[in-house]
Amino acid sequence: MSHPAGTDSDRVRLFVYGLLLEGEREHALLAGSKLVGPVRTQPAYYLVDLGVYPALVPGGQVSVVGELYLVSKATRFELDVKRQCPILFQRTIVSLEDGSEAGAYTMREEQVRGKRRLKLGDWRGRFSPKPKPLSRAEFIQNLRRR
């Protein structure tokens, strides 16, 4: 459901990091929202792969990759319902790399215990090949450079 654009003062800042990202499966839910741009969080979170979607969890040391949007309060309400907020996800305030803040959908540590953490904090990069380990000679060469 699309909502009239309204003015920027009628909108709230929302950090998205998974299925709502441009090109991802649920991006259409942000129809009528204004993309501010790509952003990262402060390195105070971690991103967990729950299979069909990720979860942002406070209390880590990763700077999570995402996008910042200005969304209407009606759109945010629809997202709250879709994210089963506050039962499954909680809408909290996150700190962004530039020192500003935005709302985001997060989960608690106990909800994601034992699930795979995405070390780079990038949902789109979850299938990227792992870098090949250094050979013994490359490892020693890197040590000597320090």
DRENTORKOL-3810 file (N, C-alpha, C; in nm, 4 decimals):
REM DRENTORKOL-3810
@n.u->0.0841; n.v->-0.1177; n.w->0.0000; ca.u->0.0000; ca.v->0.0000; ca.w->0.0000; c.u->0.0882; c.v->0.1235; c.w->0.0000
@n.u->0.0670; n.v->0.2125; n.w->-0.0922; ca.u->0.1476; ca.v->0.3332; ca.w->-0.1040; c.u->0.0785; c.v->0.4483; c.w->-0.0325
@n.u->0.1608; n.v->0.5360; n.w->0.0233; ca.u->0.1076; ca.v->0.6509; ca.w->0.0960; c.u->0.1566; c.v->0.7784; c.w->0.0308
@n.u->0.0787; n.v->0.8862; n.w->0.0434; ca.u->0.1249; ca.v->1.0128; ca.w->-0.0133; c.u->0.2599; c.v->1.0493; c.w->0.0472
@n.u->0.3409; n.v->1.1137; n.w->-0.0329; ca.u->0.4770; ca.v->1.1445; ca.w->0.0100; c.u->0.4807; c.v->1.2323; c.w->0.1341
@n.u->0.4004; n.v->1.3366; n.w->0.1396; ca.u->0.4045; ca.v->1.4259; ca.w->0.2553; c.u->0.5345; c.v->1.5047; c.w->0.2551
@n.u->0.5568; n.v->1.5782; n.w->0.3614; ca.u->0.6805; ca.v->1.6548; ca.w->0.3712; c.u->0.7811; c.v->1.5769; c.w->0.4534
@n.u->0.9079; n.v->1.6173; n.w->0.4407; ca.u->1.0125; ca.v->1.5494; ca.w->0.5172; c.u->0.9870; c.v->1.5580; c.w->0.6669
@n.u->0.9205; n.v->1.6653; n.w->0.7127; ca.u->0.8938; ca.v->1.6787; ca.w->0.8561; c.u->0.7899; c.v->1.5770; c.w->0.9042
@n.u->0.7123; n.v->1.5203; n.w->0.8116; ca.u->0.6131; ca.v->1.4180; ca.w->0.8466; c.u->0.6755; c.v->1.2787; c.w->0.8485
@n.u->0.8029; n.v->1.2711; n.w->0.8183; ca.u->0.8679; ca.v->1.1415; ca.w->0.8031; c.u->0.9660; c.v->1.1146; c.w->0.9162
@n.u->0.9977; n.v->0.9879; n.w->0.9300; ca.u->1.0943; ca.v->0.9458; ca.w->1.0318; c.u->1.2104; c.v->0.8751; c.w->0.9627
@n.u->1.3260; n.v->0.8797; n.w->1.0261; ca.u->1.4466; ca.v->0.8170; ca.w->0.9708; c.u->1.4448; c.v->0.6683; c.w->1.0036
@n.u->1.4702; n.v->0.5857; n.w->0.9013; ca.u->1.4709; ca.v->0.4411; ca.w->0.9207; c.u->1.5946; c.v->0.3819; c.w->0.8534
@n.u->1.6741; n.v->0.3088; n.w->0.9326; ca.u->1.7911; ca.v->0.2374; ca.w->0.8816; c.u->1.7471; c.v->0.0970; c.w->0.8443
@n.u->1.7736; n.v->0.0569; n.w->0.7193; ca.u->1.7399; ca.v->-0.0787; ca.w->0.6739; c.u->1.8676; c.v->-0.1506; c.w->0.6341
@n.u->1.8711; n.v->-0.2820; n.w->0.6535; ca.u->1.9957; ca.v->-0.3575; ca.w->0.6368; c.u->1.9760; c.v->-0.4946; c.w->0.5734
@n.u->1.8532; n.v->-0.5310; n.w->0.5393; ca.u->1.8275; ca.v->-0.6659; ca.w->0.4878; c.u->1.7289; c.v->-0.6662; c.w->0.3734
@n.u->1.6126; n.v->-0.7253; n.w->0.3963; ca.u->1.5136; ca.v->-0.7452; ca.w->0.2905; c.u->1.4529; c.v->-0.6157; c.w->0.2380
@n.u->1.4675; n.v->-0.5053; n.w->0.3125; ca.u->1.4135; ca.v->-0.3771; ca.w->0.2679; c.u->1.5122; c.v->-0.2986; c.w->0.1814
@n.u->1.6358; n.v->-0.3459; n.w->0.1700; ca.u->1.7352; ca.v->-0.2783; ca.w->0.0871; c.u->1.6899; c.v->-0.2737; c.w->-0.0585
@n.u->1.7360; n.v->-0.1724; n.w->-0.1297; ca.u->1.7056; ca.v->-0.1605; ca.w->-0.2718; c.u->1.7480; c.v->-0.2890; c.w->-0.3430
@n.u->1.6574; n.v->-0.3455; n.w->-0.4245; ca.u->1.6864; ca.v->-0.4673; ca.w->-0.4979; c.u->1.6540; c.v->-0.5949; c.w->-0.4222
@n.u->1.6210; n.v->-0.5840; n.w->-0.2947; ca.u->1.5877; ca.v->-0.7028; ca.w->-0.2151; c.u->1.4365; c.v->-0.7280; c.w->-0.2185
@n.u->1.3968; n.v->-0.8428; n.w->-0.1694; ca.u->1.2605; ca.v->-0.8959; ca.w->-0.1820; c.u->1.1500; c.v->-0.8041; c.w->-0.1285
@n.u->1.1721; n.v->-0.7333; n.w->-0.0182; ca.u->1.0652; ca.v->-0.6523; ca.w->0.0421; c.u->1.0834; c.v->-0.5025; c.w->0.0220
@n.u->1.1716; n.v->-0.4641; n.w->-0.0700; ca.u->1.1980; ca.v->-0.3213; ca.w->-0.0916; c.u->1.0713; c.v->-0.2440; c.w->-0.1278
@n.u->0.9778; n.v->-0.3085; n.w->-0.1973; ca.u->0.8538; ca.v->-0.2412; ca.w->-0.2387; c.u->0.7740; c.v->-0.1881; c.w->-0.1199
@n.u->0.7968; n.v->-0.2425; n.w->-0.0001; ca.u->0.7270; ca.v->-0.1919; ca.w->0.1189; c.u->0.7672; c.v->-0.0483; c.w->0.1515
@n.u->0.8774; n.v->-0.0022; n.w->0.0930; ca.u->0.9237; ca.v->0.1352; ca.w->0.1156; c.u->0.8766; c.v->0.2304; c.w->0.0060
@n.u->0.7819; n.v->0.1858; n.w->-0.0780; ca.u->0.7305; ca.v->0.2706; ca.w->-0.1852; c.u->0.6843; c.v->0.4036; c.w->-0.1276
@n.u->0.7235; n.v->0.5127; n.w->-0.1910; ca.u->0.6862; ca.v->0.6456; ca.w->-0.1441; c.u->0.7824; c.v->0.7023; c.w->-0.0407
@n.u->0.8782; n.v->0.6215; n.w->0.0032; ca.u->0.9780; ca.v->0.6687; ca.w->0.0992; c.u->1.0934; c.v->0.7332; c.w->0.0238
@n.u->1.1682; n.v->0.8155; n.w->0.0939; ca.u->1.2793; ca.v->0.8871; ca.w->0.0316; c.u->1.4121; c.v->0.8278; c.w->0.0769
@n.u->1.4911; n.v->0.7795; n.w->-0.0203; ca.u->1.6243; ca.v->0.7279; ca.w->0.0100; c.u->1.7156; c.v->0.8450; c.w->0.0421
@n.u->1.7758; n.v->0.8431; n.w->0.1607; ca.u->1.8749; ca.v->0.9443; ca.w->0.1970; c.u->2.0096; c.v->0.9021; c.w->0.1408
@n.u->2.0405; n.v->0.7715; n.w->0.1524; ca.u->2.1645; ca.v->0.7210; ca.w->0.0955; c.u->2.2167; c.v->0.6003; c.w->0.1693
@n.u->2.3273; n.v->0.5443; n.w->0.1185; ca.u->2.3899; ca.v->0.4308; ca.w->0.1869; c.u->2.4561; c.v->0.4793; c.w->0.3158
@n.u->2.4468; n.v->0.3998; n.w->0.4195; ca.u->2.5060; ca.v->0.4340; ca.w->0.5495; c.u->2.5548; c.v->0.3070; c.w->0.6178
@n.u->2.6295; n.v->0.3280; n.w->0.7237; ca.u->2.6733; ca.v->0.2185; ca.w->0.8118; c.u->2.6412; c.v->0.2610; c.w->0.9544
@n.u->2.6254; n.v->0.1619; n.w->1.0399; ca.u->2.6076; ca.v->0.1918; ca.w->1.1818; c.u->2.7439; c.v->0.2164; c.w->1.2452
@n.u->2.7419; n.v->0.2685; n.w->1.3660; ca.u->2.8622; ca.v->0.2691; ca.w->1.4482; c.u->2.9008; c.v->0.1223; c.w->1.4679
@n.u->3.0267; n.v->0.0898; n.w->1.4979; ca.u->3.0646; ca.v->-0.0505; ca.w->1.5198; c.u->3.0196; c.v->-0.0992; c.w->1.6579
@n.u->2.8878; n.v->-0.1054; n.w->1.6757; ca.u->2.8309; ca.v->-0.1425; ca.w->1.8051; c.u->2.7213; c.v->-0.2479; c.w->1.7917
@n.u->2.7199; n.v->-0.3177; n.w->1.6775; ca.u->2.6127; ca.v->-0.4124; ca.w->1.6466; c.u->2.6733; c.v->-0.5373; c.w->1.5848
@n.u->2.5897; n.v->-0.6334; n.w->1.5544; ca.u->2.6277; ca.v->-0.7421; ca.w->1.4658; c.u->2.5054; c.v->-0.7862; c.w->1.3897
@n.u->2.5307; n.v->-0.8496; n.w->1.2756; ca.u->2.4249; ca.v->-0.8930; ca.w->1.1861; c.u->2.4247; c.v->-1.0446; c.w->1.1843
@n.u->2.3055; n.v->-1.1033; n.w->1.2000; ca.u->2.2910; ca.v->-1.2481; ca.w->1.2070; c.u->2.2095; c.v->-1.2959; c.w->1.0872
@n.u->2.2538; n.v->-1.4054; n.w->1.0268; ca.u->2.1830; ca.v->-1.4669; ca.w->0.9146; c.u->2.0844; c.v->-1.5686; c.w->0.9710
@n.u->1.9565; n.v->-1.5376; n.w->0.9588; ca.u->1.8526; ca.v->-1.6291; ca.w->1.0075; c.u->1.7942; c.v->-1.7121; c.w->0.8932
@n.u->1.8663; n.v->-1.7187; n.w->0.7831; ca.u->1.8208; ca.v->-1.7971; ca.w->0.6686; c.u->1.7454; c.v->-1.7113; c.w->0.5700
@n.u->1.6180; n.v->-1.6858; n.w->0.5964; ca.u->1.5372; ca.v->-1.6084; ca.w->0.5025; c.u->1.5508; c.v->-1.4580; c.w->0.5229
@n.u->1.6013; n.v->-1.4158; n.w->0.6359; ca.u->1.6219; ca.v->-1.2731; ca.w->0.6615; c.u->1.7289; c.v->-1.2557; c.w->0.7690
@n.u->1.7857; n.v->-1.1349; n.w->0.7759; ca.u->1.8863; ca.v->-1.1085; ca.w->0.8784; c.u->1.8243; c.v->-1.0424; c.w->1.0007
@n.u->1.9026; n.v->-1.0343; n.w->1.1051; ca.u->1.8627; ca.v->-0.9599; ca.w->1.2246; c.u->1.9806; c.v->-0.8754; c.w->1.2703
@n.u->1.9518; n.v->-0.7511; n.w->1.3009; ca.u->2.0491; ca.v->-0.6583; ca.w->1.3578; c.u->2.0398; c.v->-0.6721; c.w->1.5090
@n.u->2.1545; n.v->-0.6904; n.w->1.5743; ca.u->2.1557; ca.v->-0.7104; ca.w->1.7188; c.u->2.2519; c.v->-0.6097; c.w->1.7819
@n.u->2.2036; n.v->-0.5316; n.w->1.8789; ca.u->2.2927; ca.v->-0.4396; ca.w->1.9493; c.u->2.3920; c.v->-0.5166; c.w->2.0359
@n.u->2.5052; n.v->-0.4517; n.w->2.0639; ca.u->2.6013; ca.v->-0.5103; ca.w->2.1558; c.u->2.7195; c.v->-0.5780; c.w->2.0897
@n.u->2.7347; n.v->-0.5621; n.w->1.9594; ca.u->2.8488; ca.v->-0.6218; ca.w->1.8907; c.u->2.9581; c.v->-0.5196; c.w->1.8660
@n.u->3.0457; n.v->-0.5516; n.w->1.7726; ca.u->3.1565; ca.v->-0.4615; ca.w->1.7385; c.u->3.1677; c.v->-0.4431; c.w->1.5879
@n.u->3.0561; n.v->-0.4615; n.w->1.5180; ca.u->3.0546; ca.v->-0.4546; ca.w->1.3721; c.u->2.9796; c.v->-0.3294; c.w->1.3278
@n.u->3.0305; n.v->-0.2686; n.w->1.2205; ca.u->2.9623; ca.v->-0.1575; ca.w->1.1552; c.u->2.8766; c.v->-0.2186; c.w->1.0444
@n.u->2.7452; n.v->-0.2183; n.w->1.0618; ca.u->2.6538; ca.v->-0.2861; ca.w->0.9698; c.u->2.6207; c.v->-0.1958; c.w->0.8507
@n.u->2.6221; n.v->-0.2545; n.w->0.7319; ca.u->2.5955; ca.v->-0.1854; ca.w->0.6059; c.u->2.4449; c.v->-0.1760; c.w->0.5838
@n.u->2.3984; n.v->-0.0585; n.w->0.5388; ca.u->2.2563; ca.v->-0.0446; ca.w->0.5094; c.u->2.2256; c.v->0.0805; c.w->0.4311
@n.u->2.0982; n.v->0.1168; n.w->0.4327; ca.u->2.0502; ca.v->0.2374; ca.w->0.3657; c.u->1.9617; c.v->0.3134; c.w->0.4628
@n.u->1.9646; n.v->0.4453; n.w->0.4505; ca.u->1.8825; ca.v->0.5312; ca.w->0.5350; c.u->1.7684; c.v->0.5877; c.w->0.4519
@n.u->1.6468; n.v->0.5761; n.w->0.5045; ca.u->1.5277; ca.v->0.6265; ca.w->0.4375; c.u->1.4514; c.v->0.7214; c.w->0.5283
@n.u->1.3777; n.v->0.8128; n.w->0.4650; ca.u->1.2760; ca.v->0.8910; ca.w->0.5346; c.u->1.1439; c.v->0.8248; c.w->0.4976
@n.u->1.0735; n.v->0.7722; n.w->0.5982; ca.u->0.9480; ca.v->0.7000; ca.w->0.5735; c.u->0.8345; c.v->0.7689; c.w->0.6476
@n.u->0.7156; n.v->0.7581; n.w->0.5927; ca.u->0.5990; ca.v->0.8140; ca.w->0.6602; c.u->0.5686; c.v->0.7306; c.w->0.7841
@n.u->0.4986; n.v->0.7902; n.w->0.8782; ca.u->0.4608; ca.v->0.7153; ca.w->0.9985; c.u->0.3642; c.v->0.6015; c.w->0.9637
@n.u->0.2838; n.v->0.6200; n.w->0.8589; ca.u->0.1932; ca.v->0.5124; ca.w->0.8148; c.u->0.2734; c.v->0.3939; c.w->0.7599
@n.u->0.3770; n.v->0.4231; n.w->0.6820; ca.u->0.4629; ca.v->0.3157; ca.w->0.6307; c.u->0.5335; c.v->0.2457; c.w->0.7456
@n.u->0.5823; n.v->0.3239; n.w->0.8415; ca.u->0.6497; ca.v->0.2627; ca.w->0.9564; c.u->0.5535; c.v->0.1720; c.w->1.0333
@n.u->0.4288; n.v->0.2126; n.w->1.0462; ca.u->0.3300; ca.v->0.1279; ca.w->1.1141; c.u->0.3114; c.v->-0.0035; c.w->1.0379
@n.u->0.3020; n.v->0.0040; n.w->0.9033; ca.u->0.2885; ca.v->-0.1172; ca.w->0.8228; c.u->0.4101; c.v->-0.2082; c.w->0.8404
@n.u->0.5277; n.v->-0.1483; n.w->0.8471; ca.u->0.6501; ca.v->-0.2263; ca.w->0.8692; c.u->0.6500; c.v->-0.2894; c.w->1.0085
@n.u->0.6013; n.v->-0.2138; n.w->1.1080; ca.u->0.5901; ca.v->-0.2698; ca.w->1.2433; c.u->0.5056; c.v->-0.3973; c.w->1.2413
@n.u->0.3939; n.v->-0.3924; n.w->1.1701; ca.u->0.3056; ca.v->-0.5092; ca.w->1.1610; c.u->0.3776; c.v->-0.6235; c.w->1.0889
@n.u->0.4406; n.v->-0.5922; n.w->0.9757; ca.u->0.5116; ca.v->-0.6934; ca.w->0.8960; c.u->0.6253; c.v->-0.7580; c.w->0.9761
@n.u->0.6936; n.v->-0.6777; n.w->1.0576; ca.u->0.8066; ca.v->-0.7267; ca.w->1.1381; c.u->0.7615; c.v->-0.7836; c.w->1.2730
@n.u->0.6307; n.v->-0.7917; n.w->1.2927; ca.u->0.5737; ca.v->-0.8430; ca.w->1.4183; c.u->0.6350; c.v->-0.7713; c.w->1.5388
@n.u->0.6404; n.v->-0.6406; n.w->1.5268; ca.u->0.6986; ca.v->-0.5555; ca.w->1.6305; c.u->0.5920; c.v->-0.5269; c.w->1.7364
@n.u->0.6181; n.v->-0.5467; n.w->1.8614; ca.u->0.7457; ca.v->-0.5745; ca.w->1.9274; c.u->0.7671; c.v->-0.7215; c.w->1.9656
@n.u->0.6904; n.v->-0.8146; n.w->1.9112; ca.u->0.7037; ca.v->-0.9558; ca.w->1.9495; c.u->0.8306; c.v->-1.0187; c.w->1.8912
@n.u->0.8466; n.v->-1.0117; n.w->1.7575; ca.u->0.9632; ca.v->-1.0725; ca.w->1.6932; c.u->1.0788; c.v->-0.9728; c.w->1.6871
@n.u->1.0553; n.v->-0.8590; n.w->1.6229; ca.u->1.1546; ca.v->-0.7517; ca.w->1.6155; c.u->1.1152; c.v->-0.6406; c.w->1.7119
@n.u->1.2137; n.v->-0.5630; n.w->1.7530; ca.u->1.1889; ca.v->-0.4439; ca.w->1.8319; c.u->1.2345; c.v->-0.3251; c.w->1.7478
@n.u->1.1570; n.v->-0.2182; n.w->1.7495; ca.u->1.2007; ca.v->-0.0972; ca.w->1.6801; c.u->1.2799; c.v->-0.0153; c.w->1.7806
@n.u->1.4077; n.v->0.0027; n.w->1.7533; ca.u->1.4950; ca.v->0.0753; ca.w->1.8447; c.u->1.5683; c.v->0.1851; c.w->1.7677
@n.u->1.6411; n.v->0.2668; n.w->1.8406; ca.u->1.7238; ca.v->0.3712; ca.w->1.7806; c.u->1.8655; c.v->0.3175; c.w->1.7694
@n.u->1.9247; n.v->0.3306; n.w->1.6505; ca.u->2.0631; ca.v->0.2878; ca.w->1.6302; c.u->2.1491; c.v->0.4099; c.w->1.5993
@n.u->2.2763; n.v->0.3987; n.w->1.6340; ca.u->2.3732; ca.v->0.5057; ca.w->1.6072; c.u->2.4419; c.v->0.4778; c.w->1.4747
@n.u->2.4407; n.v->0.5791; n.w->1.3894; ca.u->2.5025; ca.v->0.5645; ca.w->1.2585; c.u->2.6466; c.v->0.6155; c.w->1.2612
@n.u->2.7214; n.v->0.5748; n.w->1.1600; ca.u->2.8636; ca.v->0.6060; ca.w->1.1501; c.u->2.8907; c.v->0.7564; c.w->1.1580
@n.u->2.7994; n.v->0.8382; n.w->1.1030; ca.u->2.8199; ca.v->0.9833; ca.w->1.1016; c.u->2.7804; c.v->1.0507; c.w->1.2332
@n.u->2.7413; n.v->0.9714; n.w->1.3331; ca.u->2.7038; ca.v->1.0277; ca.w->1.4629; c.u->2.5549; c.v->1.0552; c.w->1.4775
@n.u->2.4786; n.v->1.0432; n.w->1.3685; ca.u->2.3334; ca.v->1.0643; ca.w->1.3769; c.u->2.2659; c.v->0.9344; c.w->1.4211
@n.u->2.1348; n.v->0.9410; n.w->1.4382; ca.u->2.0585; ca.v->0.8244; ca.w->1.4810; c.u->1.9418; c.v->0.8003; c.w->1.3864
@n.u->1.8923; n.v->0.6766; n.w->1.3882; ca.u->1.7753; ca.v->0.6404; ca.w->1.3074; c.u->1.7066; c.v->0.5223; c.w->1.3741
@n.u->1.5808; n.v->0.5030; n.w->1.3417; ca.u->1.5098; ca.v->0.3847; ca.w->1.3880; c.u->1.5568; c.v->0.2641; c.w->1.3083
@n.u->1.5455; n.v->0.1462; n.w->1.3672; ca.u->1.5807; ca.v->0.0218; ca.w->1.2979; c.u->1.5100; c.v->-0.0932; c.w->1.3673
@n.u->1.4925; n.v->-0.2009; n.w->1.2951; ca.u->1.4334; ca.v->-0.3216; ca.w->1.3521; c.u->1.5459; c.v->-0.4116; c.w->1.4001
@n.u->1.5458; n.v->-0.4414; n.w->1.5291; ca.u->1.6524; ca.v->-0.5210; ca.w->1.5902; c.u->1.5932; c.v->-0.6424; c.w->1.6613
@n.u->1.6808; n.v->-0.7348; n.w->1.6959; ca.u->1.6433; ca.v->-0.8499; ca.w->1.7784; c.u->1.7329; c.v->-0.8527; c.w->1.9003
@n.u->1.6892; n.v->-0.9249; n.w->1.9999; ca.u->1.7681; ca.v->-0.9412; ca.w->2.1225; c.u->1.8625; c.v->-1.0600; c.w->2.1072
@n.u->1.9725; n.v->-1.0556; n.w->2.1784; ca.u->2.0746; ca.v->-1.1607; ca.w->2.1749; c.u->2.0146; c.v->-1.2993; c.w->2.1942
@n.u->1.9255; n.v->-1.3151; n.w->2.2908; ca.u->1.8701; ca.v->-1.4488; ca.w->2.3190; c.u->1.7859; c.v->-1.5030; c.w->2.2031
@n.u->1.7381; n.v->-1.4155; n.w->2.1146; ca.u->1.6580; ca.v->-1.4606; ca.w->2.0007; c.u->1.7440; c.v->-1.5196; c.w->1.8884
@n.u->1.8716; n.v->-1.4872; n.w->1.8863; ca.u->1.9569; ca.v->-1.5286; ca.w->1.7747; c.u->2.0743; c.v->-1.6162; c.w->1.8180
@n.u->2.0742; n.v->-1.6566; n.w->1.9420; ca.u->2.1850; ca.v->-1.7370; ca.w->1.9942; c.u->2.2083; c.v->-1.8597; c.w->1.9071
@n.u->2.3354; n.v->-1.8830; n.w->1.8716; ca.u->2.3717; ca.v->-2.0003; ca.w->1.7924; c.u->2.3592; c.v->-1.9813; c.w->1.6419
@n.u->2.3121; n.v->-1.8660; n.w->1.5979; ca.u->2.2973; ca.v->-1.8407; ca.w->1.4542; c.u->2.4240; c.v->-1.7768; c.w->1.3987
@n.u->2.4441; n.v->-1.7920; n.w->1.2686; ca.u->2.5653; ca.v->-1.7435; ca.w->1.2023; c.u->2.5705; c.v->-1.5908; c.w->1.1973
@n.u->2.6798; n.v->-1.5376; n.w->1.2490; ca.u->2.7030; ca.v->-1.3933; ca.w->1.2428; c.u->2.7733; c.v->-1.3600; c.w->1.1120
@n.u->2.7313; n.v->-1.2494; n.w->1.0511; ca.u->2.7947; ca.v->-1.2019; ca.w->0.9285; c.u->2.9053; c.v->-1.1050; c.w->0.9689
@n.u->3.0281; n.v->-1.1525; n.w->0.9652; ca.u->3.1417; ca.v->-1.0775; ca.w->1.0191; c.u->3.1595; c.v->-0.9400; c.w->0.9571
@n.u->3.1224; n.v->-0.9252; n.w->0.8294; ca.u->3.1394; ca.v->-0.7963; ca.w->0.7631; c.u->3.0175; c.v->-0.7057; c.w->0.7784
@n.u->2.9101; n.v->-0.7571; n.w->0.8408; ca.u->2.7906; ca.v->-0.6754; ca.w->0.8629; c.u->2.7183; c.v->-0.6365; c.w->0.7360
@n.u->2.7277; n.v->-0.7211; n.w->0.6337; ca.u->2.6710; ca.v->-0.6880; ca.w->0.5034; c.u->2.5804; c.v->-0.8009; c.w->0.4548
@n.u->2.4489; n.v->-0.7791; n.w->0.4562; ca.u->2.3527; ca.v->-0.8810; ca.w->0.4140; c.u->2.3751; c.v->-0.9213; c.w->0.2690
@n.u->2.3998; n.v->-0.8228; n.w->0.1816; ca.u->2.4201; ca.v->-0.8536; ca.w->0.0400; c.u->2.5480; c.v->-0.9333; c.w->0.0173
@n.u->2.6444; n.v->-0.9202; n.w->0.1066; ca.u->2.7714; ca.v->-0.9896; ca.w->0.0913; c.u->2.7767; c.v->-1.1247; c.w->0.1602
@n.u->2.6616; n.v->-1.1736; n.w->0.2051; ca.u->2.6600; ca.v->-1.2977; ca.w->0.2842; c.u->2.7063; c.v->-1.4198; c.w->0.2073
@n.u->2.6969; n.v->-1.4157; n.w->0.0743; ca.u->2.7390; ca.v->-1.5309; ca.w->-0.0054; c.u->2.8746; c.v->-1.5097; c.w->-0.0712
@n.u->2.9395; n.v->-1.3973; n.w->-0.0402; ca.u->3.0711; ca.v->-1.3712; ca.w->-0.0991; c.u->3.1679; c.v->-1.4801; c.w->-0.0571
@n.u->3.2552; n.v->-1.5206; n.w->-0.1489; ca.u->3.3513; ca.v->-1.6246; ca.w->-0.1116; c.u->3.4442; c.v->-1.5733; c.w->-0.0018
@n.u->3.4808; n.v->-1.6636; n.w->0.0855; ca.u->3.5742; ca.v->-1.6274; ca.w->0.1909; c.u->3.7110; c.v->-1.6095; c.w->0.1276
@n.u->3.7882; n.v->-1.5110; n.w->0.1758; ca.u->3.9216; ca.v->-1.4952; ca.w->0.1183; c.u->4.0049; c.v->-1.6195; c.w->0.1458
@n.u->4.0874; n.v->-1.6551; n.w->0.0483; ca.u->4.1684; ca.v->-1.7762; ca.w->0.0679; c.u->4.2738; c.v->-1.7465; c.w->0.1736
@n.u->4.3015; n.v->-1.8447; n.w->0.2577; ca.u->4.4007; ca.v->-1.8216; ca.w->0.3632; c.u->4.5387; c.v->-1.7991; c.w->0.3013
@n.u->4.6185; n.v->-1.7217; n.w->0.3708; ca.u->4.7547; ca.v->-1.6956; ca.w->0.3239; c.u->4.8388; c.v->-1.8218; c.w->0.3338
@n.u->4.9293; n.v->-1.8349; n.w->0.2381; ca.u->5.0260; ca.v->-1.9450; ca.w->0.2482; c.u->5.1227; c.v->-1.9099; c.w->0.3610
@n.u->5.2006; n.v->-2.0058; n.w->0.4026; ca.u->5.2981; ca.v->-1.9823; ca.w->0.5105; c.u->5.3942; c.v->-1.8705; c.w->0.4703
@n.u->5.4414; n.v->-1.8731; n.w->0.3442; ca.u->5.5356; ca.v->-1.7716; ca.w->0.2951; c.u->5.4710; c.v->-1.6330; c.w->0.2941
@n.u->5.3431; n.v->-1.6227; n.w->0.2476; ca.u->5.2725; ca.v->-1.4936; ca.w->0.2458; c.u->5.2524; c.v->-1.4420; c.w->0.3876
@n.u->5.2198; n.v->-1.5321; n.w->0.4798; ca.u->5.1993; ca.v->-1.4948; ca.w->0.6194; c.u->5.3274; c.v->-1.4344; c.w->0.6772
@n.u->5.4398; n.v->-1.5024; n.w->0.6549; ca.u->5.5685; ca.v->-1.4533; ca.w->0.7069; c.u->5.6053; c.v->-1.3214; c.w->0.6416
@n.u->5.5801; n.v->-1.3091; n.w->0.5120; ca.u->5.6092; ca.v->-1.1835; ca.w->0.4398; c.u->5.5274; c.v->-1.0688; c.w->0.4994
@n.u->5.3990; n.v->-1.0928; n.w->0.5292; ca.u->5.3137; ca.v->-0.9894; ca.w->0.5896; c.u->5.3643; c.v->-0.9502; c.w->0.7276
@n.u->5.4120; n.v->-1.0471; n.w->0.8060; ca.u->5.4655; ca.v->-1.0162; ca.w->0.9377; c.u->5.5880; c.v->-0.9262; c.w->0.9279
@n.u->5.6728; n.v->-0.9531; n.w->0.8281; ca.u->5.7961; ca.v->-0.8745; ca.w->0.8118; c.u->5.7691; c.v->-0.7305; c.w->0.7714
@n.u->5.6547; n.v->-0.7066; n.w->0.7048; ca.u->5.6192; ca.v->-0.5705; ca.w->0.6614; c.u->5.5818; c.v->-0.4813; c.w->0.7795
@n.u->5.5428; n.v->-0.5384; n.w->0.8897; ca.u->5.4943; ca.v->-0.4591; ca.w->1.0040; c.u->5.6041; c.v->-0.3928; c.w->1.0788
END
